[in-house]
Amino acid sequence: MSPTLNKQASKERCAVEFATRKKSKTQRKKSKALSYRGLCFFCTLVKGKGQWTSKMSKQDYIQLRTLTDQFYVDNTGLKEALDGSNDGKVRGYGIVVIDLDGLVFGIPLRSHLNHKFGFVSERSEGIKKGLDYTKALLIQKDEYVSRAYKIPASEFIHINDNKDKIQEDFNKFVSRYIEAHNKNDANILRNYRYSTLKNYHKELGLED
C-alpha cells in the first residue's frame, strides 16, 4: 500500500476508534455535534484476485464510494438506473461495493427508500434512508469506482455493523430474481419490474 493510503487508513482507524469508544456525557455531546457537521469515514480500496476488499488494521470495513462519470459514458441506456440513462447528469450518490460470486456490484445509498428491497441506514421523521438493492449497478472495471463518499459517522457505523446482513440479503435478492426468471414466475418478477438486474442477464447466466 502506498504511503498516501497508509496515512489515510491511519486517519480512518482513529476516526472509527473515536466513534465507537465508550464516551462520557460530555464526549457524547461532542461526538453528536461532529456527526452533524459531516464527520465521516473513508474506506481504503484494495484490488486483488478479482475481488474488491477494504482493509484497515486487522478489521475489514465496508466500502462506501462513488461512480465515475466514465462509468455512465461506457454504460449508456441502462434500464431503471438512477443516473446517466436519460439526461446524462450524474448526481454522484454513494454506493456500497459488494462482490457477488465474482461480479462486483455497487448498491446506491438513497435519501428516500420507499420499498422493502434494501437496507435502512437511517430513519428521520418517517423518512427512510438506505441502500437500494433494486438499483444496484454492475461494476466491470476498477476505474469506474471513484473517491470515498461522506456520510455521518453514526450512519456509517450502522451500515458497517450490518455488512454481513447486507451481503446476505443482496445475495438472496439476486438469487430470487434468477430463480423467478428461470421459472417465469410473474408474481415474484413483479417485485423486480423497477430493478436494474434486467440489464445483466448475460452476466447472471440468464437467457432472454
RODO-2510 file (C-alpha; in nm, 4 decimals, decimal comma):
residues 208
     n   res          X          Y          Z
     1     m     0,0000     0,0000     0,0000
     2     s     0,1262     0,3466    -0,0878
     3     p     0,2303     0,5969     0,1866
     4     t    -0,0744     0,8070     0,0974
     5     l    -0,3161     0,5175     0,1508
     6     n    -0,1333     0,4190     0,4694
     7     k    -0,1752     0,7704     0,6018
     8     q    -0,5414     0,7718     0,5023
     9     a    -0,6063     0,4332     0,6626
    10     s    -0,4438     0,5549     0,9845
    11     k    -0,6792     0,8528     0,9942
    12     e    -0,9777     0,6270     0,9271
    13     r    -0,8782     0,3889     1,2034
    14     c    -0,8525     0,6751     1,4504
    15     a    -1,1937     0,8006     1,3430
    16     v    -1,3537     0,4591     1,3938
    17     e    -1,1922     0,4133     1,7330
    18     f    -1,3068     0,7591     1,8389
    19     a    -1,6641     0,6996     1,7204
    20     t    -1,7012     0,3594     1,8865
    21     r    -1,5264     0,4017     2,2209
    22     k    -1,7311     0,4431     2,5375
    23     k    -1,7978     0,8125     2,5888
    24     s    -1,8729     1,0317     2,8875
    25     k    -2,1752     1,2612     2,8695
    26     t    -1,9572     1,5499     2,7501
    27     q    -1,7822     1,3337     2,4898
    28     r    -2,1149     1,2019     2,3568
    29     k    -2,2388     1,5569     2,3100
    30     k    -1,9200     1,6500     2,1257
    31     s    -1,9388     1,3396     1,9057
    32     k    -2,3002     1,4167     1,8138
    33     a    -2,2027     1,7661     1,7066
    34     l    -1,9223     1,6298     1,4921
    35     s    -2,1631     1,3861     1,3260
    36     y    -2,3977     1,6643     1,2271
    37     r    -2,1068     1,8561     1,0752
    38     g    -2,0404     1,5598     0,8496
    39     l    -1,7756     1,3511     1,0258
    40     c    -1,7355     1,0528     0,8004
    41     f    -1,5199     0,7560     0,7153
    42     f    -1,3171     0,6850     0,4057
    43     c    -1,2695     0,3230     0,3034
    44     t    -0,9350     0,2224     0,1579
    45     l    -0,9854     0,0337    -0,1676
    46     v    -0,7624    -0,2620    -0,2430
    47     k    -0,7907    -0,4756    -0,5572
    48     g    -0,6808    -0,8374    -0,5526
    49     k    -0,7723    -1,1664    -0,7178
    50     g    -1,0764    -1,0227    -0,8901
    51     q    -1,2356    -0,9051    -0,5661
    52     w    -1,2665    -0,5663    -0,4016
    53     t    -1,1895    -0,5518    -0,0329
    54     s    -1,1444    -0,2728     0,2164
    55     k    -0,8680    -0,3289     0,4675
    56     m    -0,7884    -0,1223     0,7718
    57     s    -0,5754    -0,2561     1,0526
    58     k    -0,6979    -0,6076     1,1411
    59     q    -1,0657    -0,5353     1,0777
    60     d    -1,2487    -0,5016     0,7465
    61     y    -1,4775    -0,2081     0,6824
    62     i    -1,7450    -0,1817     0,4206
    63     q    -1,6618     0,0266     0,1119
    64     l    -1,8582     0,3448     0,0538
    65     r    -1,7661     0,5026    -0,2792
    66     t    -1,8965     0,6908    -0,5828
    67     l    -1,9032     0,6012    -0,9513
    68     t    -1,7026     0,7977    -1,2055
    69     d    -1,8509     0,9883    -1,4982
    70     q    -1,6756     0,7381    -1,7228
    71     f    -1,8988     0,4624    -1,5890
    72     y    -2,2023     0,6383    -1,7350
    73     v    -2,0231     0,7160    -2,0603
    74     d    -1,9472     0,3452    -2,1050
    75     n    -2,2845     0,2233    -1,9765
    76     t    -2,5435     0,4280    -2,1622
    77     g    -2,9030     0,3126    -2,1876
    78     l    -2,9155     0,1216    -1,8598
    79     k    -3,2765     0,0452    -1,7726
    80     e    -3,4026     0,1674    -1,4346
    81     a    -3,0647     0,3156    -1,3333
    82     l    -3,0792     0,6170    -1,1031
    83     d    -2,8419     0,8303    -1,3116
    84     g    -2,6892     0,8524    -1,6541
    85     s    -2,9626     0,6895    -1,8596
    86     n    -3,1562     0,9930    -1,9826
    87     d    -3,0201     1,3439    -1,9330
    88     g    -2,6560     1,2426    -1,8829
    89     k    -2,6350     1,4176    -1,5462
    90     v    -2,4729     1,2309    -1,2592
    91     r    -2,5680     1,3179    -0,9027
    92     g    -2,2738     1,1349    -0,7513
    93     y    -2,4619     0,9341    -0,4909
    94     g    -2,2726     0,6937    -0,2674
    95     i    -2,2518     0,3222    -0,3364
    96     v    -2,1567     0,0246    -0,1257
    97     v    -1,9342    -0,2108    -0,3255
    98     i    -2,0192    -0,5811    -0,2953
    99     d    -1,8666    -0,8854    -0,4610
   100     l    -2,1238    -1,1465    -0,5608
   101     d    -1,9614    -1,4649    -0,6906
   102     g    -1,7030    -1,2652    -0,8841
   103     l    -1,9459    -0,9976    -1,0042
   104     v    -1,8850    -0,6574    -0,8446
   105     f    -2,1981    -0,4523    -0,7775
   106     g    -2,2417    -0,1002    -0,6483
   107     i    -2,5539    -0,0613    -0,4312
   108     p    -2,6635     0,3036    -0,4147
   109     l    -2,7377     0,4875    -0,0934
   110     r    -3,0682     0,6736    -0,1389
   111     s    -3,2115     0,9565     0,0674
   112     h    -3,5641     0,8141     0,0253
   113     l    -3,6099     0,4373     0,0379
   114     n    -3,9783     0,3702    -0,0220
   115     h    -3,9841    -0,0091    -0,0528
   116     k    -3,8631    -0,3144     0,1371
   117     f    -3,5875    -0,4288    -0,1004
   118     g    -3,2948    -0,2650     0,0674
   119     f    -3,1231    -0,1863     0,3956
   120     v    -3,2404     0,1074     0,6068
   121     s    -2,9401     0,3035     0,7312
   122     e    -3,1242     0,5927     0,8950
   123     r    -3,4795     0,6978     0,9877
   124     s    -3,5910     1,0547     1,0402
   125     e    -3,9472     1,1836     1,0764
   126     g    -4,0930     0,8888     0,8895
   127     i    -3,8406     0,9088     0,6055
   128     k    -3,6136     0,6107     0,5465
   129     k    -3,2642     0,6446     0,4027
   130     g    -3,0730     0,3391     0,2925
   131     l    -2,9207     0,1041     0,0374
   132     d    -3,1467     0,0233    -0,2568
   133     y    -3,0909    -0,3297    -0,3887
   134     t    -3,3223    -0,2685    -0,6847
   135     k    -3,0859    -0,0051    -0,8277
   136     a    -2,7580    -0,1996    -0,7991
   137     l    -2,5148    -0,1490    -1,0872
   138     l    -2,2576    -0,3939    -1,2195
   139     i    -1,9039    -0,2529    -1,1992
   140     q    -1,6873    -0,4180    -1,4644
   141     k    -1,3748    -0,2003    -1,4437
   142     d    -1,1676    -0,0848    -1,1484
   143     e    -1,1543     0,2729    -1,2756
   144     y    -1,5336     0,3067    -1,2508
   145     v    -1,5020     0,3314    -0,8711
   146     s    -1,4030     0,6773    -0,7553
   147     r    -1,3466     0,8665    -0,4318
   148     a    -1,4869     0,7812    -0,0910
   149     y    -1,8377     0,9074    -0,0138
   150     k    -1,9081     1,1058     0,3023
   151     i    -2,1864     1,0246     0,5467
   152     p    -2,2283     1,0886     0,9221
   153     a    -2,0261     0,8619     1,1492
   154     s    -2,3311     0,7092     1,3177
   155     e    -2,4808     0,6075     0,9836
   156     f    -2,1557     0,4546     0,8603
   157     i    -2,1180     0,2530     1,1803
   158     h    -2,4739     0,1194     1,1430
   159     i    -2,4065     0,0125     0,7828
   160     n    -2,0688    -0,1371     0,8681
   161     d    -2,2057    -0,3287     1,1675
   162     n    -2,4566    -0,4906     0,9308
   163     k    -2,2222    -0,5596     0,6370
   164     d    -2,2726    -0,9363     0,6598
   165     k    -2,6513    -0,8945     0,6607
   166     i    -2,6314    -0,6609     0,3596
   167     q    -2,4168    -0,9116     0,1702
   168     e    -2,6532    -1,1981     0,2548
   169     d    -2,9715    -1,0037     0,1762
   170     f    -2,8421    -0,8775    -0,1574
   171     n    -2,7330    -1,2298    -0,2480
   172     k    -3,0867    -1,3523    -0,1747
   173     f    -3,2351    -1,0647    -0,3749
   174     v    -3,0322    -1,1582    -0,6837
   175     s    -3,0809    -1,5338    -0,6400
   176     r    -3,4564    -1,4926    -0,6136
   177     y    -3,4589    -1,2926    -0,9357
   178     i    -3,2625    -1,5615    -1,1183
   179     e    -3,4955    -1,8343    -0,9922
   180     a    -3,8092    -1,6372    -1,0777
   181     h    -3,6797    -1,5601    -1,4267
   182     n    -3,5958    -1,9236    -1,4941
   183     k    -3,9428    -2,0297    -1,3772
   184     n    -4,1134    -1,7324    -1,5442
   185     d    -4,2814    -1,6605    -1,2109
   186     a    -4,4801    -1,3448    -1,2837
   187     n    -4,5788    -1,2949    -0,9183
   188     i    -4,2202    -1,2677    -0,7990
   189     l    -4,0951    -1,0866    -1,1092
   190     r    -4,3500    -0,8136    -1,0376
   191     n    -4,1281    -0,7089    -0,7469
   192     y    -3,8380    -0,6627    -0,9888
   193     r    -4,0111    -0,4517    -1,2513
   194     y    -3,8055    -0,1442    -1,1495
   195     s    -3,4850    -0,3377    -1,0877
   196     t    -3,1593    -0,2841    -1,2770
   197     l    -3,0933    -0,6593    -1,2789
   198     k    -3,2737    -0,6790    -1,6158
   199     n    -2,9591    -0,5211    -1,7659
   200     y    -2,7355    -0,8087    -1,6595
   201     h    -2,8969    -1,1291    -1,7827
   202     k    -2,5844    -1,2365    -1,9689
   203     e    -2,3609    -1,1856    -1,6654
   204     l    -2,6114    -1,3671    -1,4420
   205     g    -2,6310    -1,6602    -1,6810
   206     l    -2,9890    -1,5954    -1,7855
   207     e    -3,1459    -1,6431    -2,1271
   208     d    -3,3895    -1,3814    -2,2590
***
